[in-house]
């Protein structure tokens, strides 16, 4: 009886990881050394799921990378909301937070919030408010379905435009080539 198994091969280099190659157990062990190496090299079967493999993301995935970027974006939105709220009812806190933002980058949400919490007791309260707004916005107000629709639409439109531009350019180049041939034969 044959059954499937996997062979794990470590890769050379720092942080590269490992490769898992599926093989047939019974067939694998009955082969001679050179033959099983050939079989091992040819036994790389496609993944069992229909998802596309995307190299270059290490331990994560493109979705994880997008989630991290969205987290930073949500933090930016929360800071903007809190600033708008403070501007109307607490000008002193508004200017204090504005000054903190001017000297601290909003590019990394976690670092920003950590620094904000450690700055002063008032800013610690504002940091807690930013965390609340960020969480509330993600859970209640952000339109995830709209994001998906817009992403599909934008990718399709961009792809169509690029392909259309390429075809127009290719047709123009062909016409120029044909005209140059016609001109040279006269």
C-alpha positions as CSV (number, residue, x, y, z in Angstrom):
1,X,0.0,0.0,0.0
2,X,1.4,3.4,-1.0
3,X,0.9,6.5,1.1
4,X,2.0,10.0,0.8
5,X,4.5,11.6,3.0
6,X,6.8,14.6,2.9
7,X,10.5,15.1,3.0
8,X,11.8,18.3,4.6
9,X,15.0,19.7,3.1
10,X,16.7,22.5,4.9
11,X,18.0,25.3,2.6
12,X,21.3,27.0,2.8
13,X,21.4,30.7,3.8
14,X,20.1,32.9,6.6
15,X,16.4,33.0,7.0
16,X,15.6,31.0,3.9
17,X,13.5,28.3,5.7
18,X,12.9,24.9,4.4
19,X,11.3,23.0,1.5
20,X,8.7,20.3,1.9
21,X,8.6,17.8,-0.9
22,X,5.8,15.3,-1.1
23,X,6.9,11.8,-2.0
24,X,5.4,8.3,-2.2
25,X,6.8,6.4,0.9
26,X,6.9,2.9,-0.5
27,X,8.3,3.9,-3.9
28,X,10.8,6.2,-2.2
29,X,12.4,3.6,0.0
30,X,12.7,0.9,-2.7
31,X,14.9,3.0,-5.0
32,X,18.6,3.1,-5.1
33,X,20.4,6.3,-4.1
34,X,20.7,7.8,-7.6
35,X,17.2,6.7,-8.6
36,X,15.5,8.1,-5.5
37,X,17.3,11.4,-5.9
38,X,15.9,11.6,-9.5
39,X,12.4,10.6,-8.2
40,X,12.6,13.1,-5.3
41,X,13.5,15.9,-7.7
42,X,10.6,15.0,-10.0
43,X,8.0,14.4,-7.3
44,X,7.3,18.0,-6.5
45,X,3.5,17.9,-6.8
46,X,1.4,21.0,-7.0
47,X,0.0,22.3,-3.7
48,X,-3.2,20.7,-2.6
49,X,-5.0,24.0,-2.4
50,X,-5.9,26.3,-5.2
51,X,-4.1,29.3,-3.7
52,X,-1.2,31.0,-5.5
53,X,2.2,30.7,-3.9
54,X,3.7,34.2,-3.4
55,X,7.4,34.1,-2.7
56,X,9.3,36.8,-0.8
57,X,7.1,37.2,2.3
58,X,9.1,35.0,4.7
59,X,7.0,33.6,7.5
60,X,4.0,35.8,6.6
61,X,1.8,36.2,3.6
62,X,0.7,39.1,1.4
63,X,-2.5,39.2,3.5
64,X,-0.5,39.6,6.7
65,X,1.5,42.4,5.1
66,X,-1.7,44.1,4.0
67,X,-3.1,43.7,7.5
68,X,0.0,45.4,9.0
69,X,-0.3,48.2,6.5
70,X,-4.0,48.6,7.3
71,X,-3.3,48.6,11.0
72,X,-1.0,51.6,10.5
73,X,-3.6,53.3,8.3
74,X,-6.3,52.7,10.9
75,X,-4.1,54.3,13.5
76,X,-3.7,57.3,11.3
77,X,-7.4,57.5,10.9
78,X,-7.9,57.3,14.6
79,X,-5.4,60.0,15.3
80,X,-7.1,62.2,12.7
81,X,-10.5,61.6,14.4
82,X,-9.2,62.3,17.9
83,X,-7.5,65.5,16.6
84,X,-10.7,66.7,15.0
85,X,-12.6,66.0,18.3
86,X,-10.0,67.8,20.4
87,X,-9.9,70.8,18.1
88,X,-13.5,71.6,18.9
89,X,-13.6,71.1,22.7
90,X,-10.0,70.9,24.1
91,X,-7.6,73.2,22.3
92,X,-4.7,72.7,24.8
93,X,-4.8,68.9,24.3
94,X,-5.2,69.4,20.6
95,X,-2.0,71.5,20.3
96,X,-0.1,69.1,22.6
97,X,-1.1,66.1,20.5
98,X,-0.3,68.0,17.3
99,X,3.1,68.9,18.6
100,X,3.8,65.3,19.5
101,X,2.7,64.2,16.0
102,X,5.1,66.7,14.4
103,X,8.1,65.1,16.1
104,X,6.9,61.4,16.0
105,X,6.3,59.4,12.9
106,X,2.9,57.9,12.3
107,X,4.4,55.2,10.0
108,X,4.5,52.5,12.7
109,X,1.3,52.4,14.7
110,X,2.7,50.4,17.6
111,X,5.8,52.6,18.1
112,X,3.7,55.7,17.9
113,X,1.2,54.6,20.5
114,X,4.0,53.3,22.8
115,X,5.8,56.7,22.7
116,X,2.5,58.5,23.1
117,X,1.6,56.5,26.3
118,X,5.0,57.2,27.8
119,X,5.1,61.0,27.0
120,X,2.8,62.4,29.7
121,X,-0.3,61.5,31.6
122,X,-2.5,63.6,29.3
123,X,-1.1,62.0,26.2
124,X,-1.5,58.6,27.8
125,X,-5.2,59.3,28.0
126,X,-5.2,60.5,24.4
127,X,-3.4,57.3,23.4
128,X,-6.1,55.2,25.1
129,X,-8.7,57.2,23.2
130,X,-6.8,56.6,19.9
131,X,-6.8,52.9,20.6
132,X,-10.5,52.9,21.3
133,X,-11.3,54.9,18.1
134,X,-9.0,52.6,16.1
135,X,-10.7,49.5,17.4
136,X,-14.2,50.9,17.0
137,X,-13.5,52.1,13.4
138,X,-12.2,48.7,12.4
139,X,-15.1,46.8,13.9
140,X,-18.0,49.1,13.2
141,X,-17.3,51.7,10.5
142,X,-14.8,50.4,8.0
143,X,-16.5,49.0,4.9
144,X,-14.7,45.7,4.3
145,X,-17.0,44.6,1.5
146,X,-16.5,48.0,-0.2
147,X,-12.7,47.6,0.1
148,X,-12.9,44.2,-1.7
149,X,-15.2,45.6,-4.5
150,X,-13.0,48.6,-5.0
151,X,-9.8,46.5,-5.0
152,X,-11.2,44.2,-7.7
153,X,-12.5,47.1,-9.7
154,X,-9.2,49.1,-9.5
155,X,-7.0,46.1,-10.4
156,X,-9.3,45.2,-13.4
157,X,-9.4,48.8,-14.6
158,X,-5.6,49.2,-14.3
159,X,-4.9,45.9,-16.1
160,X,-7.4,46.8,-18.9
161,X,-5.8,50.3,-19.3
162,X,-2.3,48.9,-19.4
163,X,-3.2,46.2,-21.9
164,X,-5.1,48.7,-24.1
165,X,-2.2,51.1,-24.0
166,X,0.2,48.3,-25.0
167,X,-2.0,47.2,-27.9
168,X,-2.3,50.8,-29.2
169,X,1.5,51.3,-28.9
170,X,2.2,48.0,-30.6
171,X,-0.2,48.9,-33.4
172,X,1.5,52.2,-33.8
173,X,4.9,50.6,-34.0
174,X,3.7,48.1,-36.6
175,X,2.2,50.9,-38.7
176,X,5.5,52.9,-38.4
177,X,7.4,49.8,-39.4
178,X,5.2,49.1,-42.4
179,X,5.4,52.7,-43.5
180,X,9.2,52.6,-43.3
181,X,9.2,49.4,-45.4
182,X,7.0,51.0,-48.0
183,X,9.1,54.1,-48.0
184,X,12.3,52.2,-48.4
185,X,11.0,50.1,-51.3
186,X,10.0,53.2,-53.4
